[in-house]
Amino acid sequence: MVDEGTYRTQLPDLQGDIMQIAIVDDDPGDAKTLLDFIGRYAAATGEKIRAECFGDAILFLTNYRPVYDCVFMDMRMPQYNGMEAAEKLRETDPDVPLVFVTSLTNYAVRGYSVGAVDFIMKPINYGYFSSAMDRVVKLVRGRSEKIFLKTPTDVRNVALASILYVEVRDHQTTYHTLSGDIPVWGTLAEQEAKLPAESFARCNSCYIVNLRHVDAVKDGMVEMAWGGVRLPVSRSRKKQFTERLLRYCGENA
């Protein structure tokens, strides 16, 4: 077991915005490997990162406060496994990026139900870890960009990075986000005018897609990276949508 703080990084000299990472893993070797990789990533990218380890999920979840920018969660742990812990975590923190560290490939589909950003297979490889961190950093940076949404009951301040896509159906416009669906007043065209054109694009007359969450476009469908969602691309918008997606990928590579 890994005691709380056993592998906590000591970075007292860091100034400015610091990314806070939690590692939840009962294997001391794997926890130490992740910390070493975090240090290597920080040195290579210039990111300021502080990491803290928890030896089991109960220790992590007890008196949990939403102060972390990312959580690396082992799938196989005593008492709570990673999936059960993630479901509990989402009750108090629906938005924190979650990366599963696992040898259980069959959990991948279930992982999307709790908003997993990525999966790292054991034994842990730096290349896969670095790719996952790139994705996490992009999400964390995007959190500073927000939009106000007027719903039938209130006004909400929503992070652009948390929006998956916007849909109109039966004259009702809905924002589908990582933390749930938000019905809003206004037409799809009005929502399109509010959203940044460099990262949002229509794929047909019913959907505006957040390009940061697109996994693939094939067979006339947009495949989203979350929840197995597939949205149709109309013929009239296919060329423009594809060009916007390629431009976005090029600018954010």
C-alpha positions, 0 to 999 in steps of 0.5 A: 500500500502507498501511504498518503503523501509518501511519494508527494513531490516537493516543489516549494519553489514553483510560482504562478499557475500550477497543475495539481495532479492526484495519483490513486494507486496501491502499487508503490512501483507504479505510483513512483513510475507515474511521478517520475514520468510527471517530472520528466514531462514537466521538464520537457514542456515547462509545465508547473506540476505538483503531484500527490499519491493516495494508496487507496480510493477510500483515502482519496475520496474521504473529505475530497475537495475539487482542487485537482486538475487531473486524477490518475486512477488505478483500475485494480485496487482493494475495497473500491476498484477504479470504476467504483471510485470514479463513480463516487468521484463524479458525484462531487467533481463532475469535471476533473479530467480522469485517466485510468491506469489499467491492465484491463482493456475490457473496461474502456467502454465503461470508462467513457461513462464516467468521462475518462479522458484516456487510458494508460496500459500497464506496464506504463510506457512514457510515450502513452503517458505523454500523449495522455498528459498532452490531452489533459493539459489541453483540457485544463487550459481550455477551462479558462474559456467560458460561456454564459448559457441562459436556461429556462430556470437560470444562467450558467457559466460553462467551460467551453472545453466541457461542451461536447456538442449542441443539438436542436430537436423539436425546437429545443436547443440543448448543450451536451456537456461532460457534466450533463445536458443543459437546455437553453433558450435560443436557436441553434444559429444563435448558439453558433454565433456565441461559440468560437468558430475556430473550435466549433463547427456545424456538421449538419442542420441539427448539430454544432460539434466541439472539434476538440472532442472529435475522434474520427470522421468516417462513413458520413458520421462524426465519432466523438471521443466520449460515450460512443456518440456518432453524429451525421455529417450532411453532404452540404456541410461535409467539405467545410466541416472537414476543412475546419476539423483539419485546420483545428487539428493542425493548429492544436497538434 
